[in-house]
Structures are given as C-alpha cells and as structure tokens.
Amino acid sequence: MKTVEKAMKGMNFIKGEVYKEFAQSDADEIWKNATDKLEKIMADHSNLPKGVAAHTDRVIFPSAAIYLSMKEKDEDKAFEVMRVAMKNRSEQAGASLARTAKVPGFTRFFLAMWGPVARKSFGEASGFKNVFYPKKKGEFCMDITQCPYHTYLTELGCPEINKLFCDNDMLLCQ
C-alpha cells in the first residue's frame, strides 16, 4: 500500500488548482481534510489485490478524498477544480505522447507493447473487465465494461467524477 503522504504528493497537480480557486485558509483546510480522509479510506481498503491497489492507492482514493473535501466547501467549485486540473494534466501527457509518436518507429513499437500492457494494467487482476478487439494494422481497440474507478468512486460517494477519468483517457489519446 502506498503511503498517504506519497499519494497526496502525487496529487500536486490538483493541489495547485485548489490553491488557485480557494482562499488560502480554505485550501489549507481542504488539503488537511483530504489527507485525513485518504488515511481512513486506505485503512478501510488495505486488503485490496495488488493490481487493484495500483489504481486505488495512486489515483482513485486520493482524487476522491480531495474532491469530497472540496465539496464540503463548494460543490460546484469542487467539480470544476477537478475537471480543470485533470484536463490540463491529460492534455500535457497527450502532447508529450504526440511528440514521442513523431519519432520514426515509435508508433509501431507502442502499439506492439500496448496490448500486453493493457491486458496487465487494465485486466481482471486490476479490477477491470474488457473486450479486446482483433488488431488491425496501426491501431489498438478495446472496450472497458467494468472499471474500479466506477466501483470505488461510487462506493465513496462521488460517482460524478468518474466521467472526468473517462474524458481524460480520451484527451490523452487524441
């Protein structure tokens, strides 16, 4: 299990947006409450399989803790802060991937290795269920039919932010 401090540090891209949109004292309180919430959430889910925990401890639980803490202050602002922070991060990662794809041979290499990576990182051992489609030259296609993001965000009381994760996957791959 990832430590709470390390998980929260991984959310600095959201923290910056929190401090931009909320008053300093409110942002300090939100971040402290989020850290406390995350500690409880992680303790309550300490026995998850390793593949599932790779998603929950690094992304799902910290995001939920931050969002729920912001929501206590301002529900509308909380969603918008998450949307903007996640969109910005995905666009940056997507731009980096697009630059890398210009390297001769990278796209072929990426598509060749992505199948095994997707099956491992987004397979049943990681809490996902998928339909993988036959490969066509130059593309990779799969549908996710069950997702730990949906499962745990719903359980934690913030299913509305699940859409942000799906949207950002699309932004990353554009």
N, C-alpha and C positions, 0 to 999 in steps of 0.2 A: 504494500500500500504506500502510495506517495504521501509525503508529509504535507500537512495543511499549509505550512509556510511556503513550501516549494510549489504547491498547486496554486496558491494565491499569487505568487511571483509570476507564474505563467499567464496570469490574467492582467498583467500590467497594461496591455493594450486597451482593456476595458477601464482600468483604473484611471487612465489619463482622461478618458471621456467623462467618467463620473466626476472628477475634479473640475472638469471644464463646465459641466452643466449644473452642478450643485454648489451651494455655498460651502466654503472650506469646512466649517463645523459639521454641516450635514454630511459632506463627503467623508470626513473622518469617522463619523458615527456609522455611516453605511459600510465602510470598509471593515471596521471593527466587528459590527454585527454579522457581516458576511463571513468573516473569519471564524467567528463563534458558531454560526450556522453550519459552515463547512465541517468543522470539527465534529459536530453532532451527527451530521449526515454520514460522514465517513466512518464514524464509530458504529452507527446503525447498519452499515453495509460493508463491514470489514471482511466478510467471508465470501465475497463475490469471486467467481472464477477469474484467473489472471487475464484472460482475453477481454472479458467484460470490464474489469477494473482498469484496463489500459484506456478505455474511453471514459468511464465514470470518474475516476480519480483525477484525470488530467483536464477534462473538458466539461462533462455533464454536471457533476456536482459543484465545482467552483462557479460555473456560469449560473446555475440555479440559485446558489447561495447569494451571489451578488445581486441577481435580478430580484429575488424575494426581499432582500434588504433595501434595495432602492424602491421597490413597490410600496413598502411601508411609508415612505416619504411622499412619493408622487408616482402613481401607477402609469400615467401616460408618458411621463418623462422616462421612467424606468425602461419601458419597451423601446422608446426611441434611442436611448443611450446604447442599449444592447444592439439594436439594429445598425446604428451608425458605426459603432466600434467593430462589430463583426464584419460588416460590409467592407469597411476600409482595410481590415486585415486580409480578407479574402481577395480583394482587388489587388493588393500588393503581392500576395502569393501567386495569384494568377498572372500578373505582369512578369514576375520572375520566371515562372514556368514557361510563359510565351517566349521570353528572351532565350531561355535554355533550349527551347524547341527549335530555334534557328540554327543551332549547331548541327552540322551535317551528321546524319545517322542517329541523332538523339531520339527523334520521334519513333523510329523503328525499335530502338533499344527500349524506350519507355513502354511502348505497347507490349513488347515481348515480356518484360518483367512485371507489368502491372497486373496481369491475370493472376499469377501466383500470389502477389502481394495482396490483391483484393480478396482472394479466397481465404487468406490467412487473417488479415486485419479486419475484414468485414464478413467473416464466415460465422457459422453457428457457434463456434467456441468463443466468439466475441459478442454473442447475443444477437446477431443478425440472421435473417433468412433472406435468401436471394434467388433470383432466377438469372443464370448466366446464359447468354445467347451465343450461338456459334459465331466464331470470329470471322469477320470479313477483313480483307486486306486494308490496313491503315485505320482500323477502328476497334474499339472495345465497347461492349454493351452489356449492361446488367440492370435489373430492377431490384430494389430493396423492398421486400414485402413485410419484414418485421425488423424493428430497429430499437436498440437500447436507449437511444436518445428519446424516442417517443415514450417508451415504457417508463423510464425513470423521471423524465420531466413531468409526465402526467402524475406519477406517484407523488412527486414532491409538490405538486400544486401549481405548476407553471407550464401547462401544455402549450400555451400560446407562443412560447419562444421556440418550440420545436421547428416551426416554419422557418425561422431565421437560419437554423443549421442546414436545412434543405436548400434554401435560397443560396446560401454561401457556397455550398458544394457546386452549384451551377455557375456561380460567379468565378470560382476558381478554375473551372474547366472551359470557360469561353475563349 
